[in-house]
Amino acid sequence: MLDRWSAADAPNASDPIARLVYASRLLGADTDLVLHGGGNTSVKTTVTDLTGEPVEVLHVKGSGSDLATMDASGFTALRLDRLRALLRLERLADSDMMNELRCARLDATAPDPSVETLLHALLPHPAVLHSHADALLALTNQPKGDRLVEEVYGDRVVVVPYVMPGFDLARLCAELYPARAHAGTVGVVLLNHGLFTFGADAEEAYRRHIELVTLAEERMALPRPRVAPAKPRPVDRVRLARLRHEVSAAAGAPMLLSRYEDPAVRAFLDRPDLAAVATRGPVTPDHVLRTKRIPLVGTDVAGYADDYRRYVEQNRSRARTALTTLDPAPRVILDPELGMLTAGRRAAEAMMARDIYRHTVDVIEAAESVGGYQALSAQDIFDLEYWELEQAKLRRGGPVPEFAGEVAVVTGAASGIGRACAEALQARGACVVALDRDPSVAASDGPARLGLTVDVTDSAAVDAALDTAVDRFGGVDIVVAAAGIFPASREIAGLDPADWQRTMAVNAESVAYLFSRTHPLLALAPRGGRVVVVASRNALAPGPGAVAYSASKAAVTQVARVAALEWATDGIRVNVLHPDAVFDTGLWNAELLEARARRYGLTVAEYTRRNLLRTEITSARVGDLAATLCGETFAATTGAQITVDGGNERVI
């Protein structure tokens, strides 16, 4: 493992907190050491309190911080004497421990400190770093992991058998560390858990950390060369959507399902003993919170759910508090045909499960090549999965976004009404697949947004986009057809056949094709499919010079009405919006607005509000209504045509 400490970049030694931030970021930047908020770090200093008295303080990573992006505000300062007093207790419930830690803060508004704060306080060194290094876990997750640790490190580390994180772990270390440590001790190895190193400052603790991890890598033949992810082999997107439907049914809520593959994952999936090695348990217990105890091998979701319920019942008596049962749906699915799939209510959750299990594959392979991969018992994993601190988080809960776990495909999403619809749906928790022929549609991509450059009249490109969407998120729940063009004004006597054909192709024919391809996916939407077609006031009250546009919007309205009739038995609702005079779209610019306003003898402000309500119609207003149409408020509505025009005498 590469030592990335740079004397030129590191803060001055006179600022121990700044140096700890630097070391923390170095650890957090390497996913072979920590993943998604894992690991923690600390430094001990002396400060002067408000009374002018010196106070020994532990600055420890706060809950919710990520080492990769840490700054000084991510650390919580606690009175060290109080922490050491807690270590003298024989017993302390972890919920009580967390309350005591909060009370020990110098700043009551600081984040909750790490659950491993007492272990940081125990170690008699200024700087302490903790990681869940892949190589260390491969070394210790063995039938004789303690002997391998001794073989690699000799007596340079104190080895601690696995116990639950929190007070139990700190109390055990309080017994073992003083008895076994000596002048040459540079770290603590927690079997099946991780590595602590320490030093006079953050630099010494970091360099020791890298040295010990490197020794483990050399012994376990890690790391392997990282290979870029490959596009998973093609599979039937409807099959994936059906699997996602089953996972959502087991979870009792819509779930996302994302596929991943690279050469190492493919080799793992092709193992003849896949079911045996993949179901021994996680590489470290806290991963259970993201991946469940074991993955589903194959696609029998119902069988997995039954097994999970039995696992809970068999271990229920171990819970230290009233137990709230978690949903039994798998979070990782391994199938030789489909690849590796990960599930979550949010895109970030599925991504975290993917990253964790990708590293799990490396750890298992390395451990199997030495003594054989061996995880902790199901009982130990249950204890952490149903830990009182995690159960307390469940009870606190919080609002779930309206469209959490759902996927929306929006056409014409690079600008105007399409973009506003995409933004409104994402703001309410949906993952959005944004389609547009403008490449800028991909500019703001993220975990919950996928922008694809697609001409909606290109059927092959639309099919490829749907394949990509289902690979990324597992299915489609919502379709918003907002792509459209408005050709140059032309009377029928001067009709341009090319303009007519192009307008009909974009505004109507492409929607019919999109419907034909998304129907099987919408029929498998966990909460029922929803479709919104963005038509136009021209479909109801056409204007002169707009025959192609008006006819195409009338045609797509009829497509939507027929879909509403045909799809109701599949639980899919289809509704139409008829916007008018939406002037913040690409169809309008300042010069055109000025010209139109002059034609009517109005100012631009008057022209943009020339409706019965004298209100301005914006893309955001249309987008918000489109999202509302997809929500529970309109759960009993299909085939509706709703105007968004401020009131128009010709329409009314």
CORDAKA-V270419 format. One record per backbone hydrogen bond with DSSP energy under -0.5 kcal/mol. CO is the residue of the C=O (numbers start at 1). NH is the residue of the N-H. If there is no record, write none. Layout:
BEGIN
co=(CO:CO)
nh=(NH:NH)
END
This chain:
BEGIN
co=(2:5:6:12:14:15:16:17:18:19:20:21:22:23:24:25:27:29:30:30:32:33:35:40:41:42:43:45:47:47:49:53:55:56:57:57:58:58:59:60:61:62:66:67:71:72:74:76:77:77:78:78:79:80:81:82:83:85:86:93:94:95:96:97:98:99:100:102:104:106:107:112:114:116:117:118:119:123:126:127:128:129:130:131:133:134:135:136:137:140:141:142:144:145:146:147:148:149:150:153:156:156:157:158:160:164:166:167:168:169:170:171:172:172:173:175:176:177:177:182:186:187:188:188:189:189:190:190:192:194:195:196:197:199:201:202:203:204:205:206:207:208:209:210:211:212:213:214:215:216:217:217:236:237:238:239:240:241:242:243:244:245:246:247:248:248:250:256:258:260:261:262:263:264:265:266:268:271:273:273:274:275:277:278:284:285:286:287:287:288:291:295:296:296:299:300:301:302:303:304:305:306:307:308:309:310:311:312:315:316:322:323:331:332:333:333:334:335:339:339:340:341:342:344:345:346:347:348:349:350:351:352:353:354:355:356:357:358:359:360:361:362:363:364:365:367:367:367:372:377:378:379:380:381:382:384:387:388:389:390:391:392:393:401:403:406:407:407:408:408:409:410:412:415:415:416:417:418:419:420:421:422:423:424:425:426:428:429:431:432:432:433:433:434:435:435:436:437:438:439:440:442:446:448:449:450:452:452:454:455:457:458:459:460:461:462:463:464:465:466:467:468:469:470:471:473:477:478:479:479:480:480:481:490:491:492:495:496:497:498:499:500:501:502:503:504:504:505:508:509:510:511:512:513:514:515:518:518:519:521:522:522:525:529:530:531:532:532:533:533:536:537:537:543:545:546:547:548:549:550:551:552:553:554:555:556:557:558:559:560:561:562:563:564:567:567:568:571:573:574:575:576:577:577:578:579:581:581:582:585:589:590:591:592:593:594:595:596:597:598:603:604:606:607:608:609:611:616:617:618:619:620:621:622:623:624:625:626:627:628:628:631:632:634:640:642:644:646:647:648:648)
nh=(4:7:10:15:16:19:20:21:22:23:24:25:26:27:28:29:30:31:33:34:134:132:38:130:61:128:59:57:49:55:52:49:47:80:45:59:60:78:43:76:114:65:69:70:74:75:62:60:106:107:58:80:83:84:85:86:87:88:89:97:98:99:100:101:102:103:104:105:79:108:110:63:117:120:121:122:123:125:44:199:42:197:40:195:137:138:139:140:141:142:374:145:148:149:150:151:152:153:154:156:186:187:159:189:191:169:170:171:172:173:174:175:175:176:177:179:180:180:181:185:198:158:190:196:160:191:193:194:285:190:131:188:129:127:205:206:207:208:209:210:211:212:213:214:215:216:217:218:219:220:221:222:240:241:242:243:244:245:246:247:248:249:250:251:252:253:328:344:342:340:230:266:267:268:269:270:271:274:276:277:278:279:280:295:287:288:289:290:291:292:331:297:298:334:301:304:305:306:307:308:309:310:311:312:313:314:315:316:318:319:324:325:343:296:335:341:298:339:335:341:260:333:258:256:405:350:351:352:353:354:355:356:357:358:359:360:361:362:363:364:365:366:367:368:369:370:371:372:143:381:382:383:384:385:386:387:391:392:393:394:395:396:397:404:406:431:477:478:410:433:480:435:415:418:419:420:421:422:423:424:425:426:427:428:430:429:403:405:408:434:450:410:435:452:412:413:454:439:441:442:443:445:449:432:446:434:436:454:456:458:459:462:463:464:465:466:467:468:469:470:471:472:473:474:259:257:530:409:481:532:411:482:534:547:494:495:497:500:501:502:503:504:505:506:507:508:509:510:512:513:514:515:516:517:518:519:521:522:523:524:525:529:528:573:479:575:481:534:535:577:539:540:541:546:490:550:551:552:553:554:555:556:557:558:559:560:561:562:563:564:565:566:567:568:570:572:571:573:531:639:533:642:535:579:644:537:583:617:585:588:593:594:595:596:597:598:599:600:602:601:607:608:609:610:617:611:614:618:583:622:623:624:625:626:627:628:629:630:630:631:634:634:635:637:576:578:580:613:612:651:652)
END
